[in-house]
Amino acid sequence: MCGIVGYVGRKENALHVLIEGLKTLEYRGYDSAGVAYLDKNNINIIKEKGKIVNLENKLNLDTKSSLGIGHTRWATHGEPNEINSHPHKVGKITIVHNGIIENYEELKNILKQSGYTFKSETDTEIACALIDKLYSEKNDIIKVLDKCADLLRGSYALGILIDDDLNTLYAIRKDSPLIVALGDNENYIASDVPAILKYTNKYILLENNEVAKLTNNNVTVFKNGKIINKDINTFEWNVEAAMKNGYDHFMLKEIHEQPKVIYDTVSTFFNNGIDSLIEKMPDFKKYNKIHIVACGSAYHTGLTGKSLIERYADIPVDVEIASEYRYKKLFLDEKSLVIIISQSGETADSIAALRIANDNNIDTLAIVNVVGSSIAREAKYVLYTKAGCEIAVATTKAYSAQVAMLALIAFNIAYTKGFISNSNEFMNELNNLVNKMNHLLDNIDEYLEVAKEIYQVEHVFFLGRGIDYSLAMEGSLKLKEISYIHSEAYAAGELKHGTISLIEKDTPVIAIVTDEKIAEKTISNIKEVKARGAKVILITTEKLNKVGDYYDYKLVVPNTYILVQSLLTILPLQIIAYEVAKLRGCDIDKPRNLAKSVTVE
Ligand code: F6R
């Protein structure tokens, strides 16, 4: 969701850095793009609707420039057109913005009374005018940006240029991601790591309301007008990790990275056997209730986690969609734990849910992929998934890493409570699991056949019970978000209470049956849809594999340790979604209307 890149440096290649950086941020989702750069003592602004290449065609990339800011806009206020695109310039101030200024109408009225007029429909132009007004009064940009914290309500990451100081780039953030990266005689700002990884792996994390001042050879950070010391961090992810490495799409690459991701996520907890797992996780003994809060696929991993924790660790778990959780009445006490799951660690609704729990003094645990992200920093405990840099908008490897982490939590609690006594079986099977995942990913002919069978349909249904229902929901989301085929996931026993009326001849139904305890029940529900003409694609395990006349296609995954079975079952669902989208010619890594990191409410 909106990408920001900024550059100040002696190499004078601002335009290259901005355009290349914006391209690496394309995955965040956008519908227009623009740059402002120093061109012979003037700030030149060029912007364009649509893809970055449209903007690139309007630029002379050979122009030497030592200062600039660039932006990809995901429209919130006003349609995606050139005027609403960023950067915006008012008076002496030029800005790019990620986030939402909630009180922009109020500010607009005040600014109009001071004589300001506006060209665009955006909240950003209002913020720009406000900064210009304050700057014309105070003539001290650090004080002005400090003051923004009191005047701007909402979330914002801003990159700022000032006509009076064309050697300097300024930045400020509140609740929207922004990093300051440190190069050699050049410095940068960016919404996310990949934008600057080509040039440096050293960066500073800005906290809320800190102001950064960047020149080519210096970075200073201010808080309340005073210079503060900041730690310099090093990115673990390298450039190759952010490249496609020969795969047609990032999504396919990321699907194939899952065995390694699972190994990386899990193995750090077992470097000293089961003791290290217990040492490295919070002590769960004191909790008698868990809330898991997340959005989208992360919410689905929460549902999978609920099945595991309730069944094997005997703690009741409620799973909530973060955007609902933040406005509902909560029934929590000192024995409750709130787990927030997020790949990016910057999802606005999940951050809000976390803050509500923190404000109520409830213990919070973040399961997060991005080190140092807002959720990671604000939660009481944090467990990092090791999925690396996920570029495709539709999550796959981060999803699996979250499931693996929840399996570890369930195992930890079950083991410490004495419900599971033997840890060797689990630890041994983790190695086999990686091999089994690789084997499945190397043998996908049957998945391709299924994709060919369904890619032209309008509707697909997914069925499952218990943990398989949570996988059905994720399989359905993957399919619809990247292929634009309408699909619904149903608890297998629920279909006959209404939705079965939609089943007609050849309606594809993808049915998941991996849980031995309820397999027969689900199979009965599958027979109900088969009897009404459905084309059934059954996904089951080797153990439950039997011949029957209730399916048209059968995809069999190996069995593994019960807590991590989902990590195998999800693979055919991901591959089928990917192959269907590919057959339909969709923009797989950047589906329409979607953003990778949803930083607005
Ligand atoms: C779907 C997908 C989204 C995210 C959701 C939460 O493929 O990726 O549904 O899971 O937007 O994002 P994070 O995990 O960054 O909080």
Residues whose N, C-alpha, C, O or C-beta is under 5 A from the ligand:
A	BS01	F6R	C295 G296 S297 A298 I341 S342 Q343 S344 G345 T347 V393 A394 T395 K596 V598
